[in-house]
């Protein structure tokens, strides 16, 4: 987690200075993105909330995303991550949102993605998405790598 704190501090400073806020919808990172953002003192000024949407049931309940939103697309894609990021932005009524979905390991997910695969998206005044491939089955290392990629993507979008 220590490697995520400098990124979170940079985001916190930017959000506070701009009087903007953020919400997170994360899956295979299991709350690390939110934890990093909340580790910065004064987080209540910019962090509105987050959801760990690890299952379809959670996605439906927490983000109110119907299954039809994913009709015709594979869930763990950049397109899927953008759907979740937009839903989190709307649901939490925030300036920015981050969404992450993937397979942290040690095996792949039920959608056919290998361990070490994550798709990340940011929704806000700027929208971007990226795919992170580590080639590793190390669950904890992948969770940290995916979280860092998500925080860096938000920094890029805000810059």
DRENNU-985780 format. One record per atom (N, C-alpha, C): residue number from 1; residue in one letter; atom name; z negated, y, x negated. Coordinates in Angstrom, 3 decimals. Layout:
residues N
  nr rest atom       zz       yy       xx
 NUM    A   CA        Z        Y        X
...
END
This chain:
residues 159
  nr rest atom       zz       yy       xx
   1    X    N    0.000   -1.203   -0.832
   1    X   CA    0.000    0.000    0.000
   1    X    C    0.000    1.264   -0.874
   2    X    N   -0.572    1.172   -2.050
   2    X   CA   -0.672    2.361   -2.908
   2    X    C    0.684    2.978   -3.213
   3    X    N    1.724    2.153   -3.330
   3    X   CA    3.052    2.682   -3.630
   3    X    C    3.677    3.417   -2.444
   4    X    N    3.130    3.218   -1.248
   4    X   CA    3.651    3.888   -0.052
   4    X    C    3.014    5.256    0.168
   5    X    N    1.829    5.462   -0.373
   5    X   CA    1.090    6.700   -0.102
   5    X    C    1.818    7.951   -0.590
   6    X    N    2.399    7.979   -1.791
   6    X   CA    3.139    9.193   -2.187
   6    X    C    4.282    9.541   -1.233
   7    X    N    4.956    8.528   -0.717
   7    X   CA    6.028    8.778    0.256
   7    X    C    5.448    9.359    1.537
   8    X    N    4.352    8.778    2.004
   8    X   CA    3.701    9.264    3.223
   8    X    C    3.189   10.692    3.035
   9    X    N    2.677   10.997    1.863
   9    X   CA    2.197   12.360    1.596
   9    X    C    3.337   13.370    1.650
  10    X    N    4.487   12.984    1.122
  10    X   CA    5.652   13.878    1.169
  10    X    C    6.087   14.110    2.615
  11    X    N    6.141   13.033    3.396
  11    X   CA    6.510   13.143    4.809
  11    X    C    5.498   14.004    5.554
  12    X    N    4.223   13.766    5.313
  12    X   CA    3.165   14.531    5.989
  12    X    C    3.326   16.020    5.724
  13    X    N    3.562   16.369    4.480
  13    X   CA    3.718   17.785    4.129
  13    X    C    4.918   18.395    4.850
  14    X    N    6.018   17.661    4.888
  14    X   CA    7.219   18.165    5.547
  14    X    C    6.993   18.331    7.054
  15    X    N    6.390   17.324    7.674
  15    X   CA    6.159   17.387    9.111
  15    X    C    5.190   18.514    9.468
  16    X    N    4.118   18.645    8.708
  16    X   CA    3.141   19.712    8.986
  16    X    C    3.775   21.088    8.823
  17    X    N    4.525   21.254    7.748
  17    X   CA    5.155   22.551    7.486
  17    X    C    6.121   22.926    8.597
  18    X    N    6.812   21.956    9.149
  18    X   CA    7.802   22.188   10.200
  18    X    C    7.207   22.139   11.612
  19    X    N    5.960   21.723   11.697
  19    X   CA    5.300   21.514   12.992
  19    X    C    6.059   20.479   13.832
  20    X    N    6.431   19.390   13.160
  20    X   CA    7.127   18.288   13.813
  20    X    C    6.226   17.056   13.814
  21    X    N    6.677   16.018   14.539
  21    X   CA    5.856   14.819   14.621
  21    X    C    6.716   13.568   14.558
  22    X    N    6.033   12.415   14.472
  22    X   CA    6.731   11.149   14.269
  22    X    C    6.026   10.022   15.016
  23    X    N    6.813    9.029   15.385
  23    X   CA    6.300    7.770   15.940
  23    X    C    7.048    6.638   15.247
  24    X    N    6.465    5.461   15.300
  24    X   CA    7.023    4.311   14.591
  24    X    C    7.111    3.105   15.525
  25    X    N    8.213    2.380   15.430
  25    X   CA    8.366    1.074   16.081
  25    X    C    8.742    0.105   14.972
  26    X    N    7.835   -0.776   14.641
  26    X   CA    8.095   -1.675   13.526
  26    X    C    7.857   -3.118   13.914
  27    X    N    8.539   -3.985   13.214
  27    X   CA    8.455   -5.410   13.506
  27    X    C    7.943   -6.164   12.289
  28    X    N    8.827   -6.500   11.369
  28    X   CA    8.427   -7.348   10.247
  28    X    C    7.533   -6.645    9.225
  29    X    N    7.394   -5.341    9.318
  29    X   CA    6.457   -4.639    8.437
  29    X    C    5.032   -4.686    8.987
  30    X    N    4.864   -5.101   10.223
  30    X   CA    3.552   -5.381   10.783
  30    X    C    2.561   -4.243   10.822
  31    X    N    3.022   -3.010   10.781
  31    X   CA    2.122   -1.867   10.848
  31    X    C    1.975   -1.118    9.535
  32    X    N    2.613   -1.586    8.472
  32    X   CA    2.476   -0.916    7.170
  32    X    C    3.056    0.493    7.163
  33    X    N    4.157    0.696    7.883
  33    X   CA    4.740    2.047    7.931
  33    X    C    3.744    2.993    8.588
  34    X    N    3.204    2.581    9.718
  34    X   CA    2.202    3.405   10.408
  34    X    C    0.971    3.602    9.548
  35    X    N    0.508    2.535    8.916
  35    X   CA   -0.693    2.628    8.073
  35    X    C   -0.487    3.627    6.938
  36    X    N    0.698    3.611    6.330
  36    X   CA    0.974    4.559    5.247
  36    X    C    0.913    5.998    5.768
  37    X    N    1.562    6.251    6.906
  37    X   CA    1.557    7.605    7.471
  37    X    C    0.152    8.037    7.879
  38    X    N   -0.646    7.093    8.342
  38    X   CA   -2.017    7.404    8.763
  38    X    C   -2.988    7.517    7.600
  39    X    N   -2.581    7.089    6.418
  39    X   CA   -3.473    7.156    5.255
  39    X    C   -3.662    8.578    4.732
  40    X    N   -2.792    9.475    5.145
  40    X   CA   -2.853   10.863    4.689
  40    X    C   -3.837   11.638    5.568
  41    X    N   -4.826   12.291    4.973
  41    X   CA   -5.753   13.083    5.783
  41    X    C   -5.010   14.120    6.628
  42    X    N   -5.440   14.280    7.858
  42    X   CA   -4.800   15.221    8.766
  42    X    C   -3.626   14.627    9.513
  43    X    N   -3.523   13.302    9.518
  43    X   CA   -2.393   12.632   10.156
  43    X    C   -2.275   12.949   11.640
  44    X    N   -3.376   13.306   12.265
  44    X   CA   -3.312   13.606   13.700
  44    X    C   -2.447   14.828   14.000
  45    X    N   -2.119   15.600   12.990
  45    X   CA   -1.257   16.765   13.186
  45    X    C    0.209   16.370   13.348
  46    X    N    0.586   15.166   12.902
  46    X   CA    1.996   14.793   12.929
  46    X    C    2.266   13.371   13.424
  47    X    N    1.295   12.474   13.367
  47    X   CA    1.520   11.085   13.773
  47    X    C    1.085   10.911   15.218
  48    X    N    2.024   10.603   16.100
  48    X   CA    1.723   10.488   17.520
  48    X    C    1.320    9.062   17.882
  49    X    N    2.006    8.085   17.343
  49    X   CA    1.662    6.704   17.648
  49    X    C    2.695    5.752   17.122
  50    X    N    2.410    4.480   17.333
  50    X   CA    3.322    3.459   16.869
  50    X    C    3.178    2.196   17.681
  51    X    N    4.158    1.336   17.532
  51    X   CA    4.155    0.053   18.228
  51    X    C    4.653   -1.012   17.263
  52    X    N    3.961   -2.119   17.248
  52    X   CA    4.444   -3.270   16.502
  52    X    C    5.181   -4.129   17.517
  53    X    N    6.492   -4.053   17.457
  53    X   CA    7.343   -4.739   18.425
  53    X    C    7.863   -6.026   17.792
  54    X    N    6.938   -6.923   17.537
  54    X   CA    7.213   -8.162   16.828
  54    X    C    7.930   -9.188   17.702
  55    X    N    7.825   -9.030   19.006
  55    X   CA    8.439   -9.978   19.931
  55    X    C    9.240   -9.229   20.997
  56    X    N   10.077   -9.966   21.695
  56    X   CA   10.821   -9.365   22.809
  56    X    C    9.860   -8.842   23.870
  57    X    N    8.806   -9.594   24.122
  57    X   CA    7.809   -9.172   25.113
  57    X    C    7.193   -7.827   24.722
  58    X    N    6.873   -7.669   23.454
  58    X   CA    6.303   -6.403   22.985
  58    X    C    7.325   -5.275   23.089
  59    X    N    8.573   -5.572   22.733
  59    X   CA    9.625   -4.550   22.819
  59    X    C    9.781   -4.054   24.245
  60    X    N    9.777   -4.993   25.183
  60    X   CA    9.908   -4.620   26.591
  60    X    C    8.707   -3.793   27.053
  61    X    N    7.515   -4.253   26.733
  61    X   CA    6.292   -3.615   27.229
  61    X    C    6.007   -2.275   26.559
  62    X    N    6.170   -2.193   25.251
  62    X   CA    5.766   -0.984   24.522
  62    X    C    6.837    0.088   24.462
  63    X    N    8.088   -0.326   24.403
  63    X   CA    9.172    0.654   24.291
  63    X    C   10.019    0.743   25.541
  64    X    N    9.769   -0.125   26.501
  64    X   CA   10.524   -0.145   27.742
  64    X    C   12.024   -0.294   27.484
  65    X    N   12.341   -1.154   26.509
  65    X   CA   13.744   -1.420   26.195
  65    X    C   14.157   -2.687   26.929
  66    X    N   15.092   -2.576   27.849
  66    X   CA   15.536   -3.769   28.584
  66    X    C   16.395   -4.664   27.686
  67    X    N   16.416   -5.924   27.991
  67    X   CA   17.239   -6.861   27.236
  67    X    C   18.708   -6.450   27.266
  68    X    N   19.131   -5.816   28.351
  68    X   CA   20.527   -5.395   28.481
  68    X    C   20.936   -4.390   27.398
  69    X    N   19.977   -3.679   26.815
  69    X   CA   20.288   -2.724   25.748
  69    X    C   20.851   -3.432   24.518
  70    X    N   20.533   -4.714   24.396
  70    X   CA   21.002   -5.490   23.251
  70    X    C   22.158   -6.424   23.611
  71    X    N   22.708   -6.255   24.800
  71    X   CA   23.819   -7.118   25.229
  71    X    C   24.993   -6.969   24.273
  72    X    N   25.456   -8.093   23.763
  72    X   CA   26.627   -8.083   22.909
  72    X    C   26.374   -7.747   21.457
  73    X    N   25.119   -7.493   21.078
  73    X   CA   24.836   -7.221   19.672
  73    X    C   23.727   -8.144   19.189
  74    X    N   23.742   -8.410   17.913
  74    X   CA   22.695   -9.196   17.290
  74    X    C   21.480   -8.277   17.115
  75    X    N   20.298   -8.779   17.407
  75    X   CA   19.092   -7.948   17.388
  75    X    C   18.827   -7.297   16.038
  76    X    N   18.896   -8.059   14.964
  76    X   CA   18.512   -7.528   13.652
  76    X    C   19.738   -6.972   12.936
  77    X    N   20.167   -5.820   13.441
  77    X   CA   21.287   -5.079   12.879
  77    X    C   20.896   -3.602   12.863
  78    X    N   21.676   -2.817   12.162
  78    X   CA   21.423   -1.382   12.177
  78    X    C   21.560   -0.832   13.590
  79    X    N   22.510   -1.350   14.335
  79    X   CA   22.689   -0.916   15.722
  79    X    C   21.430   -1.211   16.545
  80    X    N   20.849   -2.386   16.336
  80    X   CA   19.609   -2.741   17.026
  80    X    C   18.455   -1.839   16.612
  81    X    N   18.385   -1.520   15.330
  81    X   CA   17.320   -0.637   14.842
  81    X    C   17.460    0.764   15.445
  82    X    N   18.688    1.235   15.599
  82    X   CA   18.907    2.555   16.204
  82    X    C   18.458    2.550   17.664
  83    X    N   18.743    1.473   18.374
  83    X   CA   18.286    1.379   19.767
  83    X    C   16.769    1.518   19.829
  84    X    N   16.072    0.826   18.944
  84    X   CA   14.610    0.896   18.929
  84    X    C   14.107    2.274   18.498
  85    X    N   14.762    2.872   17.512
  85    X   CA   14.339    4.205   17.060
  85    X    C   14.503    5.238   18.173
  86    X    N   15.620    5.177   18.872
  86    X   CA   15.832    6.110   19.988
  86    X    C   14.808    5.874   21.094
  87    X    N   14.517    4.606   21.369
  87    X   CA   13.530    4.282   22.408
  87    X    C   12.152    4.792   22.024
  88    X    N   11.762    4.639   20.767
  88    X   CA   10.453    5.130   20.311
  88    X    C   10.401    6.653   20.378
  89    X    N   11.488    7.295   19.999
  89    X   CA   11.525    8.762   20.052
  89    X    C   11.328    9.242   21.495
  90    X    N   11.993    8.592   22.413
  90    X   CA   11.871    8.952   23.821
  90    X    C   10.494    8.608   24.367
  91    X    N   10.058    7.390   24.119
  91    X   CA    8.791    6.895   24.671
  91    X    C    7.604    7.738   24.225
  92    X    N    7.610    8.139   22.953
  92    X   CA    6.495    8.918   22.404
  92    X    C    6.750   10.422   22.443
  93    X    N    7.936   10.836   22.857
  93    X   CA    8.314   12.252   22.945
  93    X    C    8.031   12.977   21.632
  94    X    N    8.684   12.499   20.575
  94    X   CA    8.467   13.045   19.233
  94    X    C    9.753   13.614   18.656
  95    X    N    9.597   14.360   17.573
  95    X   CA   10.741   14.914   16.860
  95    X    C   11.504   13.816   16.125
  96    X    N   10.758   12.925   15.476
  96    X   CA   11.324   11.873   14.641
  96    X    C   10.730   10.517   15.015
  97    X    N   11.516    9.485   14.831
  97    X   CA   10.984    8.132   14.952
  97    X    C   11.633    7.245   13.899
  98    X    N   10.883    6.234   13.518
  98    X   CA   11.359    5.227   12.578
  98    X    C   11.284    3.886   13.292
  99    X    N   12.317    3.071   13.145
  99    X   CA   12.283    1.704   13.660
  99    X    C   12.678    0.750   12.541
 100    X    N   12.012   -0.399   12.520
 100    X   CA   12.290   -1.434   11.517
 100    X    C   12.266   -2.792   12.193
 101    X    N   13.268   -3.608   11.901
 101    X   CA   13.309   -4.990   12.372
 101    X    C   13.837   -5.855   11.235
 102    X    N   13.319   -7.065   11.117
 102    X   CA   13.807   -7.901   10.024
 102    X    C   13.134   -9.243    9.930
 103    X    N   13.285   -9.843    8.771
 103    X   CA   12.703  -11.146    8.452
 103    X    C   11.978  -11.009    7.113
 104    X    N   10.664  -10.949    7.170
 104    X   CA    9.910  -10.742    5.941
 104    X    C    9.724  -12.024    5.127
 105    X    N    9.778  -13.175    5.760
 105    X   CA    9.682  -14.423    5.010
 105    X    C    8.428  -15.202    5.334
 106    X    N    8.221  -16.311    4.766
 106    X   CA    9.002  -16.906    3.676
 106    X    C   10.302  -17.573    4.130
 107    X    N   10.509  -17.680    5.440
 107    X   CA   11.772  -18.219    5.939
 107    X    C   12.497  -17.131    6.713
 108    X    N   13.684  -17.427    7.126
 108    X   CA   14.452  -16.475    7.921
 108    X    C   13.939  -16.402    9.346
 109    X    N   14.574  -15.565   10.143
 109    X   CA   14.160  -15.425   11.541
 109    X    C   15.018  -16.286   12.459
 110    X    N   14.675  -16.272   13.727
 110    X   CA   15.401  -17.108   14.689
 110    X    C   16.803  -16.589   14.995
 111    X    N   17.147  -15.412   14.488
 111    X   CA   18.476  -14.841   14.718
 111    X    C   19.456  -15.187   13.597
 112    X    N   18.976  -15.966   12.617
 112    X   CA   19.843  -16.400   11.529
 112    X    C   19.807  -15.540   10.284
 113    X    N   18.912  -14.569   10.239
 113    X   CA   18.806  -13.723    9.049
 113    X    C   17.903  -14.386    8.017
 114    X    N   18.281  -14.297    6.773
 114    X   CA   17.479  -14.854    5.696
 114    X    C   16.242  -13.988    5.453
 115    X    N   15.234  -14.591    4.868
 115    X   CA   14.061  -13.814    4.458
 115    X    C   14.523  -12.695    3.521
 116    X    N   13.880  -11.552    3.647
 116    X   CA   14.249  -10.411    2.817
 116    X    C   15.308   -9.519    3.426
 117    X    N   15.576   -9.679    4.710
 117    X   CA   16.590   -8.875    5.409
 117    X    C   15.887   -7.964    6.419
 118    X    N   16.166   -6.674    6.358
 118    X   CA   15.596   -5.729    7.314
 118    X    C   16.615   -4.643    7.628
 119    X    N   16.600   -4.211    8.888
 119    X   CA   17.411   -3.072    9.311
 119    X    C   16.462   -1.972    9.758
 120    X    N   16.740   -0.777    9.323
 120    X   CA   15.854    0.360    9.527
 120    X    C   16.672    1.517   10.076
 121    X    N   16.075    2.259   10.999
 121    X   CA   16.766    3.428   11.552
 121    X    C   15.778    4.560   11.762
 122    X    N   16.299    5.754   11.685
 122    X   CA   15.557    6.969   12.006
 122    X    C   16.320    7.670   13.114
 123    X    N   15.593    8.113   14.121
 123    X   CA   16.182    8.919   15.189
 123    X    C   15.460   10.256   15.197
 124    X    N   16.216   11.305   15.377
 124    X   CA   15.669   12.660   15.404
 124    X    C   16.828   13.625   15.379
 125    X    N   16.615   14.830   14.867
 125    X   CA   17.718   15.774   14.737
 125    X    C   18.858   15.209   13.882
 126    X    N   18.514   14.255   13.025
 126    X   CA   19.491   13.513   12.225
 126    X    C   19.219   12.035   12.468
 127    X    N   20.265   11.252   12.665
 127    X   CA   20.111    9.806   12.829
 127    X    C   20.807    9.086   11.687
 128    X    N   20.090    8.103   11.147
 128    X   CA   20.673    7.276   10.090
 128    X    C   20.092    5.879   10.201
 129    X    N   20.818    4.937    9.622
 129    X   CA   20.317    3.573    9.554
 129    X    C   20.725    2.971    8.223
 130    X    N   20.018    1.912    7.855
 130    X   CA   20.307    1.228    6.597
 130    X    C   19.874   -0.223    6.712
 131    X    N   20.433   -1.036    5.861
 131    X   CA   20.035   -2.434    5.762
 131    X    C   19.433   -2.654    4.386
 132    X    N   18.314   -3.334    4.365
 132    X   CA   17.609   -3.634    3.124
 132    X    C   17.649   -5.141    2.903
 133    X    N   18.141   -5.562    1.774
 133    X   CA   18.214   -6.978    1.406
 133    X    C   17.497   -7.157    0.078
 134    X    N   16.403   -7.922    0.083
 134    X   CA   15.663   -8.133   -1.163
 134    X    C   16.054   -9.417   -1.876
 135    X    N   16.570  -10.396   -1.134
 135    X   CA   16.874  -11.688   -1.729
 135    X    C   15.631  -12.491   -2.068
 136    X    N   14.498  -12.063   -1.540
 136    X   CA   13.212  -12.705   -1.850
 136    X    C   12.608  -13.332   -0.599
 137    X    N   11.825  -14.365   -0.795
 137    X   CA   11.097  -14.975    0.324
 137    X    C    9.624  -14.565    0.317
 138    X    N    9.239  -13.652   -0.576
 138    X   CA    7.857  -13.193   -0.685
 138    X    C    7.535  -12.254    0.476
 139    X    N    6.815  -12.761    1.451
 139    X   CA    6.525  -12.039    2.687
 139    X    C    5.880  -10.679    2.446
 140    X    N    4.816  -10.643    1.683
 140    X   CA    4.078   -9.393    1.468
 140    X    C    4.917   -8.392    0.680
 141    X    N    5.600   -8.853   -0.352
 141    X   CA    6.453   -7.944   -1.130
 141    X    C    7.572   -7.386   -0.257
 142    X    N    8.160   -8.223    0.586
 142    X   CA    9.213   -7.743    1.485
 142    X    C    8.666   -6.713    2.459
 143    X    N    7.492   -6.956    2.998
 143    X   CA    6.902   -5.990    3.934
 143    X    C    6.733   -4.632    3.264
 144    X    N    6.282   -4.623    2.021
 144    X   CA    6.125   -3.354    1.289
 144    X    C    7.482   -2.712    1.001
 145    X    N    8.447   -3.520    0.586
 145    X   CA    9.777   -2.986    0.277
 145    X    C   10.427   -2.393    1.524
 146    X    N   10.345   -3.102    2.640
 146    X   CA   10.909   -2.596    3.893
 146    X    C   10.224   -1.292    4.313
 147    X    N    8.907   -1.235    4.156
 147    X   CA    8.160   -0.025    4.527
 147    X    C    8.574    1.154    3.662
 148    X    N    8.710    0.930    2.367
 148    X   CA    9.144    2.002    1.460
 148    X    C   10.552    2.466    1.828
 149    X    N   11.428    1.532    2.150
 149    X   CA   12.791    1.896    2.542
 149    X    C   12.781    2.746    3.812
 150    X    N   11.912    2.395    4.752
 150    X   CA   11.819    3.164    5.998
 150    X    C   11.310    4.579    5.743
 151    X    N   10.283    4.702    4.936
 151    X   CA    9.740    6.026    4.626
 151    X    C   10.762    6.862    3.855
 152    X    N   11.461    6.241    2.915
 152    X   CA   12.495    6.965    2.173
 152    X    C   13.632    7.408    3.078
 153    X    N   13.990    6.584    4.050
 153    X   CA   15.064    6.968    4.982
 153    X    C   14.628    8.193    5.798
 154    X    N   13.371    8.227    6.221
 154    X   CA   12.899    9.403    6.961
 154    X    C   12.952   10.639    6.066
 155    X    N   12.539   10.512    4.827
 155    X   CA   12.599   11.656    3.898
 155    X    C   14.038   12.151    3.764
 156    X    N   14.988   11.230    3.607
 156    X   CA   16.403   11.606    3.505
 156    X    C   16.859   12.356    4.757
 157    X    N   16.484   11.859    5.905
 157    X   CA   16.914   12.503    7.149
 157    X    C   16.302   13.879    7.322
 158    X    N   15.090   14.051    6.852
 158    X   CA   14.415   15.336    7.001
 158    X    C   14.847   16.348    5.942
 159    X    N   15.463   15.883    4.870
 159    X   CA   15.835   16.777    3.751
 159    X    C   17.140   17.513    4.023
END
